[in-house]
Amino acid sequence: MTVQIYVGNLSYSMTEDSLQKMFEKHGEVVSAKIIMDKYSGRSKGFGFVEMASKDDGEKAIQELNESEVEGRNIRVNFARPREE
């Protein structure tokens, strides 16, 4: 069962590829997506990573939450279900 992880306070220069590589050190990554502003095309500073298992997700959260990446302390936790 895959799990969705929220990653916040990302540098605006972070790419989806570099986000995926950062999480691959902690387990199997299914997908990595940085949310972009539809008008400016610029990163909104957060994204989501889908990991192959809950264990991989918990390991990534424990290792990466509040770590410094590209000069910013990122926030990493399980994504909450989307509200309508």
mmCIF file of the N, C-alpha and C atoms, coordinates in Angstrom:
data_MODEL
# 
_entry.id   MODEL 
# 
loop_
_atom_site.group_PDB 
_atom_site.id 
_atom_site.type_symbol 
_atom_site.label_atom_id 
_atom_site.label_alt_id 
_atom_site.label_comp_id 
_atom_site.label_asym_id 
_atom_site.label_entity_id 
_atom_site.label_seq_id 
_atom_site.pdbx_PDB_ins_code 
_atom_site.Cartn_x 
_atom_site.Cartn_y 
_atom_site.Cartn_z 
_atom_site.occupancy 
_atom_site.B_iso_or_equiv 
_atom_site.pdbx_formal_charge 
_atom_site.auth_seq_id 
_atom_site.auth_comp_id 
_atom_site.auth_asym_id 
_atom_site.auth_atom_id 
_atom_site.pdbx_PDB_model_num 
ATOM 1   N N  . MET A 1 1  ? 0.841   -1.187 0.000   1.00 0.00 ? 1  MET A N  1 
ATOM 2   C CA . MET A 1 1  ? 0.000   0.000  0.000   1.00 0.00 ? 1  MET A CA 1 
ATOM 3   C C  . MET A 1 1  ? 0.885   1.249  0.000   1.00 0.00 ? 1  MET A C  1 
ATOM 4   N N  . THR A 1 2  ? 0.648   2.142  -0.936  1.00 0.00 ? 2  THR A N  1 
ATOM 5   C CA . THR A 1 2  ? 1.447   3.362  -1.012  1.00 0.00 ? 2  THR A CA 1 
ATOM 6   C C  . THR A 1 2  ? 0.948   4.399  -0.009  1.00 0.00 ? 2  THR A C  1 
ATOM 7   N N  . VAL A 1 3  ? 1.835   5.333  0.332   1.00 0.00 ? 3  VAL A N  1 
ATOM 8   C CA . VAL A 1 3  ? 1.467   6.426  1.242   1.00 0.00 ? 3  VAL A CA 1 
ATOM 9   C C  . VAL A 1 3  ? 1.893   7.758  0.624   1.00 0.00 ? 3  VAL A C  1 
ATOM 10  N N  . GLN A 1 4  ? 1.075   8.781  0.876   1.00 0.00 ? 4  GLN A N  1 
ATOM 11  C CA . GLN A 1 4  ? 1.354   10.134 0.401   1.00 0.00 ? 4  GLN A CA 1 
ATOM 12  C C  . GLN A 1 4  ? 2.019   10.918 1.527   1.00 0.00 ? 4  GLN A C  1 
ATOM 13  N N  . ILE A 1 5  ? 3.089   11.620 1.184   1.00 0.00 ? 5  ILE A N  1 
ATOM 14  C CA . ILE A 1 5  ? 3.826   12.428 2.153   1.00 0.00 ? 5  ILE A CA 1 
ATOM 15  C C  . ILE A 1 5  ? 3.833   13.878 1.672   1.00 0.00 ? 5  ILE A C  1 
ATOM 16  N N  . TYR A 1 6  ? 3.514   14.771 2.589   1.00 0.00 ? 6  TYR A N  1 
ATOM 17  C CA . TYR A 1 6  ? 3.557   16.212 2.321   1.00 0.00 ? 6  TYR A CA 1 
ATOM 18  C C  . TYR A 1 6  ? 4.972   16.714 2.635   1.00 0.00 ? 6  TYR A C  1 
ATOM 19  N N  . VAL A 1 7  ? 5.508   17.552 1.756   1.00 0.00 ? 7  VAL A N  1 
ATOM 20  C CA . VAL A 1 7  ? 6.823   18.152 1.968   1.00 0.00 ? 7  VAL A CA 1 
ATOM 21  C C  . VAL A 1 7  ? 6.663   19.663 1.814   1.00 0.00 ? 7  VAL A C  1 
ATOM 22  N N  . GLY A 1 8  ? 6.869   20.398 2.888   1.00 0.00 ? 8  GLY A N  1 
ATOM 23  C CA . GLY A 1 8  ? 6.658   21.835 2.862   1.00 0.00 ? 8  GLY A CA 1 
ATOM 24  C C  . GLY A 1 8  ? 7.927   22.623 3.113   1.00 0.00 ? 8  GLY A C  1 
ATOM 25  N N  . ASN A 1 9  ? 7.849   23.923 2.830   1.00 0.00 ? 9  ASN A N  1 
ATOM 26  C CA . ASN A 1 9  ? 8.937   24.885 2.986   1.00 0.00 ? 9  ASN A CA 1 
ATOM 27  C C  . ASN A 1 9  ? 10.111  24.562 2.065   1.00 0.00 ? 9  ASN A C  1 
ATOM 28  N N  . LEU A 1 10 ? 9.792   24.079 0.868   1.00 0.00 ? 10 LEU A N  1 
ATOM 29  C CA . LEU A 1 10 ? 10.831  23.766 -0.113  1.00 0.00 ? 10 LEU A CA 1 
ATOM 30  C C  . LEU A 1 10 ? 11.376  25.039 -0.745  1.00 0.00 ? 10 LEU A C  1 
ATOM 31  N N  . SER A 1 11 ? 12.616  24.990 -1.135  1.00 0.00 ? 11 SER A N  1 
ATOM 32  C CA . SER A 1 11 ? 13.217  26.076 -1.902  1.00 0.00 ? 11 SER A CA 1 
ATOM 33  C C  . SER A 1 11 ? 12.474  26.178 -3.239  1.00 0.00 ? 11 SER A C  1 
ATOM 34  N N  . TYR A 1 12 ? 12.305  27.384 -3.735  1.00 0.00 ? 12 TYR A N  1 
ATOM 35  C CA . TYR A 1 12 ? 11.605  27.559 -5.010  1.00 0.00 ? 12 TYR A CA 1 
ATOM 36  C C  . TYR A 1 12 ? 12.403  27.001 -6.178  1.00 0.00 ? 12 TYR A C  1 
ATOM 37  N N  . SER A 1 13 ? 13.687  26.742 -5.972  1.00 0.00 ? 13 SER A N  1 
ATOM 38  C CA . SER A 1 13 ? 14.513  26.179 -7.040  1.00 0.00 ? 13 SER A CA 1 
ATOM 39  C C  . SER A 1 13 ? 14.531  24.649 -7.044  1.00 0.00 ? 13 SER A C  1 
ATOM 40  N N  . MET A 1 14 ? 13.903  24.023 -6.058  1.00 0.00 ? 14 MET A N  1 
ATOM 41  C CA . MET A 1 14 ? 13.860  22.551 -5.977  1.00 0.00 ? 14 MET A CA 1 
ATOM 42  C C  . MET A 1 14 ? 13.087  21.983 -7.169  1.00 0.00 ? 14 MET A C  1 
ATOM 43  N N  . THR A 1 15 ? 13.619  20.924 -7.763  1.00 0.00 ? 15 THR A N  1 
ATOM 44  C CA . THR A 1 15 ? 12.943  20.264 -8.885  1.00 0.00 ? 15 THR A CA 1 
ATOM 45  C C  . THR A 1 15 ? 12.324  18.956 -8.406  1.00 0.00 ? 15 THR A C  1 
ATOM 46  N N  . GLU A 1 16 ? 11.375  18.439 -9.186  1.00 0.00 ? 16 GLU A N  1 
ATOM 47  C CA . GLU A 1 16 ? 10.754  17.162 -8.845  1.00 0.00 ? 16 GLU A CA 1 
ATOM 48  C C  . GLU A 1 16 ? 11.785  16.044 -8.841  1.00 0.00 ? 16 GLU A C  1 
ATOM 49  N N  . ASP A 1 17 ? 12.746  16.127 -9.751  1.00 0.00 ? 17 ASP A N  1 
ATOM 50  C CA . ASP A 1 17 ? 13.801  15.117 -9.826  1.00 0.00 ? 17 ASP A CA 1 
ATOM 51  C C  . ASP A 1 17 ? 14.658  15.120 -8.553  1.00 0.00 ? 17 ASP A C  1 
ATOM 52  N N  . SER A 1 18 ? 15.043  16.307 -8.096  1.00 0.00 ? 18 SER A N  1 
ATOM 53  C CA . SER A 1 18 ? 15.865  16.373 -6.880  1.00 0.00 ? 18 SER A CA 1 
ATOM 54  C C  . SER A 1 18 ? 15.056  15.975 -5.643  1.00 0.00 ? 18 SER A C  1 
ATOM 55  N N  . LEU A 1 19 ? 13.758  16.279 -5.626  1.00 0.00 ? 19 LEU A N  1 
ATOM 56  C CA . LEU A 1 19 ? 12.882  15.854 -4.532  1.00 0.00 ? 19 LEU A CA 1 
ATOM 57  C C  . LEU A 1 19 ? 12.815  14.330 -4.483  1.00 0.00 ? 19 LEU A C  1 
ATOM 58  N N  . GLN A 1 20 ? 12.640  13.713 -5.639  1.00 0.00 ? 20 GLN A N  1 
ATOM 59  C CA . GLN A 1 20 ? 12.571  12.254 -5.701  1.00 0.00 ? 20 GLN A CA 1 
ATOM 60  C C  . GLN A 1 20 ? 13.887  11.626 -5.234  1.00 0.00 ? 20 GLN A C  1 
ATOM 61  N N  . LYS A 1 21 ? 15.008  12.156 -5.680  1.00 0.00 ? 21 LYS A N  1 
ATOM 62  C CA . LYS A 1 21 ? 16.319  11.616 -5.289  1.00 0.00 ? 21 LYS A CA 1 
ATOM 63  C C  . LYS A 1 21 ? 16.534  11.727 -3.781  1.00 0.00 ? 21 LYS A C  1 
ATOM 64  N N  . MET A 1 22 ? 16.072  12.813 -3.177  1.00 0.00 ? 22 MET A N  1 
ATOM 65  C CA . MET A 1 22 ? 16.228  13.012 -1.746  1.00 0.00 ? 22 MET A CA 1 
ATOM 66  C C  . MET A 1 22 ? 15.477  11.917 -0.978  1.00 0.00 ? 22 MET A C  1 
ATOM 67  N N  . PHE A 1 23 ? 14.290  11.553 -1.443  1.00 0.00 ? 23 PHE A N  1 
ATOM 68  C CA . PHE A 1 23 ? 13.485  10.548 -0.753  1.00 0.00 ? 23 PHE A CA 1 
ATOM 69  C C  . PHE A 1 23 ? 13.910  9.119  -1.082  1.00 0.00 ? 23 PHE A C  1 
ATOM 70  N N  . GLU A 1 24 ? 14.515  8.896  -2.246  1.00 0.00 ? 24 GLU A N  1 
ATOM 71  C CA . GLU A 1 24 ? 14.944  7.544  -2.623  1.00 0.00 ? 24 GLU A CA 1 
ATOM 72  C C  . GLU A 1 24 ? 15.991  6.983  -1.661  1.00 0.00 ? 24 GLU A C  1 
ATOM 73  N N  . LYS A 1 25 ? 16.690  7.832  -0.940  1.00 0.00 ? 25 LYS A N  1 
ATOM 74  C CA . LYS A 1 25 ? 17.669  7.379  0.046   1.00 0.00 ? 25 LYS A CA 1 
ATOM 75  C C  . LYS A 1 25 ? 16.998  6.662  1.217   1.00 0.00 ? 25 LYS A C  1 
ATOM 76  N N  . HIS A 1 26 ? 15.686  6.836  1.347   1.00 0.00 ? 26 HIS A N  1 
ATOM 77  C CA . HIS A 1 26 ? 14.956  6.306  2.497   1.00 0.00 ? 26 HIS A CA 1 
ATOM 78  C C  . HIS A 1 26 ? 13.930  5.242  2.124   1.00 0.00 ? 26 HIS A C  1 
ATOM 79  N N  . GLY A 1 27 ? 13.855  4.880  0.853   1.00 0.00 ? 27 GLY A N  1 
ATOM 80  C CA . GLY A 1 27 ? 12.916  3.844  0.435   1.00 0.00 ? 27 GLY A CA 1 
ATOM 81  C C  . GLY A 1 27 ? 12.473  4.050  -1.003  1.00 0.00 ? 27 GLY A C  1 
ATOM 82  N N  . GLU A 1 28 ? 11.565  3.187  -1.445  1.00 0.00 ? 28 GLU A N  1 
ATOM 83  C CA . GLU A 1 28 ? 11.105  3.218  -2.837  1.00 0.00 ? 28 GLU A CA 1 
ATOM 84  C C  . GLU A 1 28 ? 10.092  4.345  -3.053  1.00 0.00 ? 28 GLU A C  1 
ATOM 85  N N  . VAL A 1 29 ? 10.412  5.221  -4.010  1.00 0.00 ? 29 VAL A N  1 
ATOM 86  C CA . VAL A 1 29 ? 9.538   6.347  -4.341  1.00 0.00 ? 29 VAL A CA 1 
ATOM 87  C C  . VAL A 1 29 ? 8.720   5.989  -5.578  1.00 0.00 ? 29 VAL A C  1 
ATOM 88  N N  . VAL A 1 30 ? 7.397   6.138  -5.476  1.00 0.00 ? 30 VAL A N  1 
ATOM 89  C CA . VAL A 1 30 ? 6.511   5.888  -6.607  1.00 0.00 ? 30 VAL A CA 1 
ATOM 90  C C  . VAL A 1 30 ? 6.411   7.142  -7.468  1.00 0.00 ? 30 VAL A C  1 
ATOM 91  N N  . SER A 1 31 ? 6.270   8.315  -6.826  1.00 0.00 ? 31 SER A N  1 
ATOM 92  C CA . SER A 1 31 ? 6.192   9.578  -7.565  1.00 0.00 ? 31 SER A CA 1 
ATOM 93  C C  . SER A 1 31 ? 6.574   10.738 -6.659  1.00 0.00 ? 31 SER A C  1 
ATOM 94  N N  . ALA A 1 32 ? 6.979   11.835 -7.283  1.00 0.00 ? 32 ALA A N  1 
ATOM 95  C CA . ALA A 1 32 ? 7.297   13.071 -6.564  1.00 0.00 ? 32 ALA A CA 1 
ATOM 96  C C  . ALA A 1 32 ? 6.745   14.229 -7.382  1.00 0.00 ? 32 ALA A C  1 
ATOM 97  N N  . LYS A 1 33 ? 6.000   15.118 -6.736  1.00 0.00 ? 33 LYS A N  1 
ATOM 98  C CA . LYS A 1 33 ? 5.340   16.216 -7.448  1.00 0.00 ? 33 LYS A CA 1 
ATOM 99  C C  . LYS A 1 33 ? 5.486   17.499 -6.644  1.00 0.00 ? 33 LYS A C  1 
ATOM 100 N N  . ILE A 1 34 ? 5.998   18.538 -7.293  1.00 0.00 ? 34 ILE A N  1 
ATOM 101 C CA . ILE A 1 34 ? 6.046   19.866 -6.679  1.00 0.00 ? 34 ILE A CA 1 
ATOM 102 C C  . ILE A 1 34 ? 4.865   20.652 -7.227  1.00 0.00 ? 34 ILE A C  1 
ATOM 103 N N  . ILE A 1 35 ? 4.128   21.290 -6.347  1.00 0.00 ? 35 ILE A N  1 
ATOM 104 C CA . ILE A 1 35 ? 2.937   22.044 -6.745  1.00 0.00 ? 35 ILE A CA 1 
ATOM 105 C C  . ILE A 1 35 ? 3.368   23.398 -7.300  1.00 0.00 ? 35 ILE A C  1 
ATOM 106 N N  . MET A 1 36 ? 2.875   23.693 -8.509  1.00 0.00 ? 36 MET A N  1 
ATOM 107 C CA . MET A 1 36 ? 3.243   24.931 -9.203  1.00 0.00 ? 36 MET A CA 1 
ATOM 108 C C  . MET A 1 36 ? 2.044   25.879 -9.266  1.00 0.00 ? 36 MET A C  1 
ATOM 109 N N  . ASP A 1 37 ? 2.324   27.174 -9.219  1.00 0.00 ? 37 ASP A N  1 
ATOM 110 C CA . ASP A 1 37 ? 1.285   28.182 -9.403  1.00 0.00 ? 37 ASP A CA 1 
ATOM 111 C C  . ASP A 1 37 ? 0.864   28.170 -10.868 1.00 0.00 ? 37 ASP A C  1 
ATOM 112 N N  . LYS A 1 38 ? -0.428  28.060 -11.113 1.00 0.00 ? 38 LYS A N  1 
ATOM 113 C CA . LYS A 1 38 ? -0.878  27.926 -12.499 1.00 0.00 ? 38 LYS A CA 1 
ATOM 114 C C  . LYS A 1 38 ? -0.734  29.213 -13.305 1.00 0.00 ? 38 LYS A C  1 
ATOM 115 N N  . TYR A 1 39 ? -0.621  30.351 -12.640 1.00 0.00 ? 39 TYR A N  1 
ATOM 116 C CA . TYR A 1 39 ? -0.497  31.613 -13.368 1.00 0.00 ? 39 TYR A CA 1 
ATOM 117 C C  . TYR A 1 39 ? 0.956   31.997 -13.639 1.00 0.00 ? 39 TYR A C  1 
ATOM 118 N N  . SER A 1 40 ? 1.802   31.836 -12.624 1.00 0.00 ? 40 SER A N  1 
ATOM 119 C CA . SER A 1 40 ? 3.203   32.248 -12.792 1.00 0.00 ? 40 SER A CA 1 
ATOM 120 C C  . SER A 1 40 ? 4.098   31.093 -13.238 1.00 0.00 ? 40 SER A C  1 
ATOM 121 N N  . GLY A 1 41 ? 3.654   29.856 -13.012 1.00 0.00 ? 41 GLY A N  1 
ATOM 122 C CA . GLY A 1 41 ? 4.481   28.703 -13.338 1.00 0.00 ? 41 GLY A CA 1 
ATOM 123 C C  . GLY A 1 41 ? 5.589   28.461 -12.329 1.00 0.00 ? 41 GLY A C  1 
ATOM 124 N N  . ARG A 1 42 ? 5.582   29.222 -11.251 1.00 0.00 ? 42 ARG A N  1 
ATOM 125 C CA . ARG A 1 42 ? 6.614   29.119 -10.211 1.00 0.00 ? 42 ARG A CA 1 
ATOM 126 C C  . ARG A 1 42 ? 6.158   28.152 -9.116  1.00 0.00 ? 42 ARG A C  1 
ATOM 127 N N  . SER A 1 43 ? 7.111   27.498 -8.480  1.00 0.00 ? 43 SER A N  1 
ATOM 128 C CA . SER A 1 43 ? 6.820   26.579 -7.381  1.00 0.00 ? 43 SER A CA 1 
ATOM 129 C C  . SER A 1 43 ? 6.088   27.312 -6.261  1.00 0.00 ? 43 SER A C  1 
ATOM 130 N N  . LYS A 1 44 ? 5.168   26.608 -5.620  1.00 0.00 ? 44 LYS A N  1 
ATOM 131 C CA . LYS A 1 44 ? 4.481   27.168 -4.453  1.00 0.00 ? 44 LYS A CA 1 
ATOM 132 C C  . LYS A 1 44 ? 5.238   26.849 -3.167  1.00 0.00 ? 44 LYS A C  1 
ATOM 133 N N  . GLY A 1 45 ? 6.344   26.101 -3.272  1.00 0.00 ? 45 GLY A N  1 
ATOM 134 C CA . GLY A 1 45 ? 7.163   25.816 -2.099  1.00 0.00 ? 45 GLY A CA 1 
ATOM 135 C C  . GLY A 1 45 ? 6.751   24.569 -1.325  1.00 0.00 ? 45 GLY A C  1 
ATOM 136 N N  . PHE A 1 46 ? 5.899   23.752 -1.930  1.00 0.00 ? 46 PHE A N  1 
ATOM 137 C CA . PHE A 1 46 ? 5.551   22.484 -1.286  1.00 0.00 ? 46 PHE A CA 1 
ATOM 138 C C  . PHE A 1 46 ? 5.259   21.441 -2.348  1.00 0.00 ? 46 PHE A C  1 
ATOM 139 N N  . GLY A 1 47 ? 5.239   20.194 -1.905  1.00 0.00 ? 47 GLY A N  1 
ATOM 140 C CA . GLY A 1 47 ? 4.982   19.116 -2.843  1.00 0.00 ? 47 GLY A CA 1 
ATOM 141 C C  . GLY A 1 47 ? 4.553   17.854 -2.123  1.00 0.00 ? 47 GLY A C  1 
ATOM 142 N N  . PHE A 1 48 ? 4.405   16.792 -2.892  1.00 0.00 ? 48 PHE A N  1 
ATOM 143 C CA . PHE A 1 48 ? 3.970   15.506 -2.355  1.00 0.00 ? 48 PHE A CA 1 
ATOM 144 C C  . PHE A 1 48 ? 4.841   14.402 -2.928  1.00 0.00 ? 48 PHE A C  1 
ATOM 145 N N  . VAL A 1 49 ? 5.163   13.448 -2.083  1.00 0.00 ? 49 VAL A N  1 
ATOM 146 C CA . VAL A 1 49 ? 5.925   12.280 -2.498  1.00 0.00 ? 49 VAL A CA 1 
ATOM 147 C C  . VAL A 1 49 ? 5.087   11.052 -2.156  1.00 0.00 ? 49 VAL A C  1 
ATOM 148 N N  . GLU A 1 50 ? 4.954   10.155 -3.118  1.00 0.00 ? 50 GLU A N  1 
ATOM 149 C CA . GLU A 1 50 ? 4.246   8.901  -2.880  1.00 0.00 ? 50 GLU A CA 1 
ATOM 150 C C  . GLU A 1 50 ? 5.300   7.815  -2.717  1.00 0.00 ? 50 GLU A C  1 
ATOM 151 N N  . MET A 1 51 ? 5.246   7.141  -1.572  1.00 0.00 ? 51 MET A N  1 
ATOM 152 C CA . MET A 1 51 ? 6.220   6.081  -1.302  1.00 0.00 ? 51 MET A CA 1 
ATOM 153 C C  . MET A 1 51 ? 5.528   4.719  -1.322  1.00 0.00 ? 51 MET A C  1 
ATOM 154 N N  . ALA A 1 52 ? 6.299   3.687  -1.621  1.00 0.00 ? 52 ALA A N  1 
ATOM 155 C CA . ALA A 1 52 ? 5.757   2.352  -1.855  1.00 0.00 ? 52 ALA A CA 1 
ATOM 156 C C  . ALA A 1 52 ? 5.179   1.699  -0.602  1.00 0.00 ? 52 ALA A C  1 
ATOM 157 N N  . SER A 1 53 ? 5.688   2.045  0.573   1.00 0.00 ? 53 SER A N  1 
ATOM 158 C CA . SER A 1 53 ? 5.169   1.416  1.791   1.00 0.00 ? 53 SER A CA 1 
ATOM 159 C C  . SER A 1 53 ? 5.117   2.413  2.940   1.00 0.00 ? 53 SER A C  1 
ATOM 160 N N  . LYS A 1 54 ? 4.284   2.104  3.921   1.00 0.00 ? 54 LYS A N  1 
ATOM 161 C CA . LYS A 1 54 ? 4.164   2.964  5.099   1.00 0.00 ? 54 LYS A CA 1 
ATOM 162 C C  . LYS A 1 54 ? 5.475   2.995  5.876   1.00 0.00 ? 54 LYS A C  1 
ATOM 163 N N  . ASP A 1 55 ? 6.175   1.854  5.929   1.00 0.00 ? 55 ASP A N  1 
ATOM 164 C CA . ASP A 1 55 ? 7.464   1.808  6.629   1.00 0.00 ? 55 ASP A CA 1 
ATOM 165 C C  . ASP A 1 55 ? 8.476   2.760  5.990   1.00 0.00 ? 55 ASP A C  1 
ATOM 166 N N  . ASP A 1 56 ? 8.547   2.751  4.640   1.00 0.00 ? 56 ASP A N  1 
ATOM 167 C CA . ASP A 1 56 ? 9.446   3.670  3.939   1.00 0.00 ? 56 ASP A CA 1 
ATOM 168 C C  . ASP A 1 56 ? 9.054   5.116  4.231   1.00 0.00 ? 56 ASP A C  1 
ATOM 169 N N  . GLY A 1 57 ? 7.757   5.387  4.250   1.00 0.00 ? 57 GLY A N  1 
ATOM 170 C CA . GLY A 1 57 ? 7.265   6.732  4.525   1.00 0.00 ? 57 GLY A CA 1 
ATOM 171 C C  . GLY A 1 57 ? 7.625   7.201  5.921   1.00 0.00 ? 57 GLY A C  1 
ATOM 172 N N  . GLU A 1 58 ? 7.433   6.332  6.909   1.00 0.00 ? 58 GLU A N  1 
ATOM 173 C CA . GLU A 1 58 ? 7.760   6.691  8.288   1.00 0.00 ? 58 GLU A CA 1 
ATOM 174 C C  . GLU A 1 58 ? 9.258   6.945  8.442   1.00 0.00 ? 58 GLU A C  1 
ATOM 175 N N  . LYS A 1 59 ? 10.066  6.130  7.780   1.00 0.00 ? 59 LYS A N  1 
ATOM 176 C CA . LYS A 1 59 ? 11.523  6.293  7.838   1.00 0.00 ? 59 LYS A CA 1 
ATOM 177 C C  . LYS A 1 59 ? 11.931  7.636  7.221   1.00 0.00 ? 59 LYS A C  1 
ATOM 178 N N  . ALA A 1 60 ? 11.348  7.963  6.070   1.00 0.00 ? 60 ALA A N  1 
ATOM 179 C CA . ALA A 1 60 ? 11.661  9.229  5.399   1.00 0.00 ? 60 ALA A CA 1 
ATOM 180 C C  . ALA A 1 60 ? 11.245  10.422 6.258   1.00 0.00 ? 60 ALA A C  1 
ATOM 181 N N  . ILE A 1 61 ? 10.073  10.352 6.847   1.00 0.00 ? 61 ILE A N  1 
ATOM 182 C CA . ILE A 1 61 ? 9.583   11.448 7.702   1.00 0.00 ? 61 ILE A CA 1 
ATOM 183 C C  . ILE A 1 61 ? 10.524  11.642 8.885   1.00 0.00 ? 61 ILE A C  1 
ATOM 184 N N  . GLN A 1 62 ? 10.895  10.552 9.530   1.00 0.00 ? 62 GLN A N  1 
ATOM 185 C CA . GLN A 1 62 ? 11.773  10.628 10.695  1.00 0.00 ? 62 GLN A CA 1 
ATOM 186 C C  . GLN A 1 62 ? 13.134  11.232 10.328  1.00 0.00 ? 62 GLN A C  1 
ATOM 187 N N  . GLU A 1 63 ? 13.667  10.852 9.184   1.00 0.00 ? 63 GLU A N  1 
ATOM 188 C CA . GLU A 1 63 ? 14.991  11.321 8.773   1.00 0.00 ? 63 GLU A CA 1 
ATOM 189 C C  . GLU A 1 63 ? 14.983  12.742 8.200   1.00 0.00 ? 63 GLU A C  1 
ATOM 190 N N  . LEU A 1 64 ? 13.921  13.119 7.492   1.00 0.00 ? 64 LEU A N  1 
ATOM 191 C CA . LEU A 1 64 ? 13.934  14.372 6.743   1.00 0.00 ? 64 LEU A CA 1 
ATOM 192 C C  . LEU A 1 64 ? 13.203  15.542 7.395   1.00 0.00 ? 64 LEU A C  1 
ATOM 193 N N  . ASN A 1 65 ? 12.234  15.286 8.273   1.00 0.00 ? 65 ASN A N  1 
ATOM 194 C CA . ASN A 1 65 ? 11.482  16.384 8.868   1.00 0.00 ? 65 ASN A CA 1 
ATOM 195 C C  . ASN A 1 65 ? 12.423  17.315 9.636   1.00 0.00 ? 65 ASN A C  1 
ATOM 196 N N  . GLU A 1 66 ? 12.293  18.615 9.388   1.00 0.00 ? 66 GLU A N  1 
ATOM 197 C CA . GLU A 1 66 ? 13.103  19.674 9.999   1.00 0.00 ? 66 GLU A CA 1 
ATOM 198 C C  . GLU A 1 66 ? 14.572  19.634 9.581   1.00 0.00 ? 66 GLU A C  1 
ATOM 199 N N  . SER A 1 67 ? 14.899  18.886 8.525   1.00 0.00 ? 67 SER A N  1 
ATOM 200 C CA . SER A 1 67 ? 16.275  18.898 8.031   1.00 0.00 ? 67 SER A CA 1 
ATOM 201 C C  . SER A 1 67 ? 16.457  20.085 7.088   1.00 0.00 ? 67 SER A C  1 
ATOM 202 N N  . GLU A 1 68 ? 17.706  20.516 6.927   1.00 0.00 ? 68 GLU A N  1 
ATOM 203 C CA . GLU A 1 68 ? 17.991  21.654 6.063   1.00 0.00 ? 68 GLU A CA 1 
ATOM 204 C C  . GLU A 1 68 ? 18.274  21.174 4.646   1.00 0.00 ? 68 GLU A C  1 
ATOM 205 N N  . VAL A 1 69 ? 17.515  21.709 3.694   1.00 0.00 ? 69 VAL A N  1 
ATOM 206 C CA . VAL A 1 69 ? 17.689  21.382 2.281   1.00 0.00 ? 69 VAL A CA 1 
ATOM 207 C C  . VAL A 1 69 ? 17.698  22.695 1.507   1.00 0.00 ? 69 VAL A C  1 
ATOM 208 N N  . GLU A 1 70 ? 18.778  22.942 0.798   1.00 0.00 ? 70 GLU A N  1 
ATOM 209 C CA . GLU A 1 70 ? 18.943  24.175 0.022   1.00 0.00 ? 70 GLU A CA 1 
ATOM 210 C C  . GLU A 1 70 ? 18.677  25.419 0.873   1.00 0.00 ? 70 GLU A C  1 
ATOM 211 N N  . GLY A 1 71 ? 19.183  25.390 2.109   1.00 0.00 ? 71 GLY A N  1 
ATOM 212 C CA . GLY A 1 71 ? 19.083  26.556 2.986   1.00 0.00 ? 71 GLY A CA 1 
ATOM 213 C C  . GLY A 1 71 ? 17.765  26.729 3.708   1.00 0.00 ? 71 GLY A C  1 
ATOM 214 N N  . ARG A 1 72 ? 16.870  25.759 3.594   1.00 0.00 ? 72 ARG A N  1 
ATOM 215 C CA . ARG A 1 72 ? 15.557  25.869 4.257   1.00 0.00 ? 72 ARG A CA 1 
ATOM 216 C C  . ARG A 1 72 ? 15.282  24.621 5.078   1.00 0.00 ? 72 ARG A C  1 
ATOM 217 N N  . ASN A 1 73 ? 14.665  24.796 6.249   1.00 0.00 ? 73 ASN A N  1 
ATOM 218 C CA . ASN A 1 73 ? 14.275  23.655 7.074   1.00 0.00 ? 73 ASN A CA 1 
ATOM 219 C C  . ASN A 1 73 ? 12.923  23.149 6.563   1.00 0.00 ? 73 ASN A C  1 
ATOM 220 N N  . ILE A 1 74 ? 12.948  21.970 5.954   1.00 0.00 ? 74 ILE A N  1 
ATOM 221 C CA . ILE A 1 74 ? 11.722  21.452 5.352   1.00 0.00 ? 74 ILE A CA 1 
ATOM 222 C C  . ILE A 1 74 ? 10.847  20.766 6.400   1.00 0.00 ? 74 ILE A C  1 
ATOM 223 N N  . ARG A 1 75 ? 9.549   20.729 6.121   1.00 0.00 ? 75 ARG A N  1 
ATOM 224 C CA . ARG A 1 75 ? 8.582   20.015 6.950   1.00 0.00 ? 75 ARG A CA 1 
ATOM 225 C C  . ARG A 1 75 ? 8.106   18.803 6.168   1.00 0.00 ? 75 ARG A C  1 
ATOM 226 N N  . VAL A 1 76 ? 8.142   17.653 6.817   1.00 0.00 ? 76 VAL A N  1 
ATOM 227 C CA . VAL A 1 76 ? 7.775   16.402 6.163   1.00 0.00 ? 76 VAL A CA 1 
ATOM 228 C C  . VAL A 1 76 ? 6.836   15.635 7.085   1.00 0.00 ? 76 VAL A C  1 
ATOM 229 N N  . ASN A 1 77 ? 5.635   15.298 6.584   1.00 0.00 ? 77 ASN A N  1 
ATOM 230 C CA . ASN A 1 77 ? 4.708   14.470 7.353   1.00 0.00 ? 77 ASN A CA 1 
ATOM 231 C C  . ASN A 1 77 ? 3.723   13.789 6.409   1.00 0.00 ? 77 ASN A C  1 
ATOM 232 N N  . PHE A 1 78 ? 2.938   12.868 6.960   1.00 0.00 ? 78 PHE A N  1 
ATOM 233 C CA . PHE A 1 78 ? 1.941   12.196 6.131   1.00 0.00 ? 78 PHE A CA 1 
ATOM 234 C C  . PHE A 1 78 ? 0.929   13.228 5.640   1.00 0.00 ? 78 PHE A C  1 
ATOM 235 N N  . ALA A 1 79 ? 0.557   13.114 4.376   1.00 0.00 ? 79 ALA A N  1 
ATOM 236 C CA . ALA A 1 79 ? -0.412  14.046 3.791   1.00 0.00 ? 79 ALA A CA 1 
ATOM 237 C C  . ALA A 1 79 ? -1.803  13.734 4.337   1.00 0.00 ? 79 ALA A C  1 
ATOM 238 N N  . ARG A 1 80 ? -2.550  14.780 4.607   1.00 0.00 ? 80 ARG A N  1 
ATOM 239 C CA . ARG A 1 80 ? -3.945  14.613 5.038   1.00 0.00 ? 80 ARG A CA 1 
ATOM 240 C C  . ARG A 1 80 ? -4.821  14.489 3.788   1.00 0.00 ? 80 ARG A C  1 
ATOM 241 N N  . PRO A 1 81 ? -5.949  13.811 3.932   1.00 0.00 ? 81 PRO A N  1 
ATOM 242 C CA . PRO A 1 81 ? -6.856  13.708 2.775   1.00 0.00 ? 81 PRO A CA 1 
ATOM 243 C C  . PRO A 1 81 ? -7.280  15.095 2.303   1.00 0.00 ? 81 PRO A C  1 
ATOM 244 N N  . ARG A 1 82 ? -7.430  15.245 1.011   1.00 0.00 ? 82 ARG A N  1 
ATOM 245 C CA . ARG A 1 82 ? -7.805  16.526 0.421   1.00 0.00 ? 82 ARG A CA 1 
ATOM 246 C C  . ARG A 1 82 ? -9.241  16.883 0.800   1.00 0.00 ? 82 ARG A C  1 
ATOM 247 N N  . GLU A 1 83 ? -9.431  18.129 1.220   1.00 0.00 ? 83 GLU A N  1 
ATOM 248 C CA . GLU A 1 83 ? -10.769 18.599 1.596   1.00 0.00 ? 83 GLU A CA 1 
ATOM 249 C C  . GLU A 1 83 ? -11.412 19.267 0.406   1.00 0.00 ? 83 GLU A C  1 
ATOM 250 N N  . GLU A 1 84 ? -12.684 19.050 0.248   1.00 0.00 ? 84 GLU A N  1 
ATOM 251 C CA . GLU A 1 84 ? -13.433 19.644 -0.880  1.00 0.00 ? 84 GLU A CA 1 
ATOM 252 C C  . GLU A 1 84 ? -13.773 21.091 -0.598  1.00 0.00 ? 84 GLU A C  1 
# 
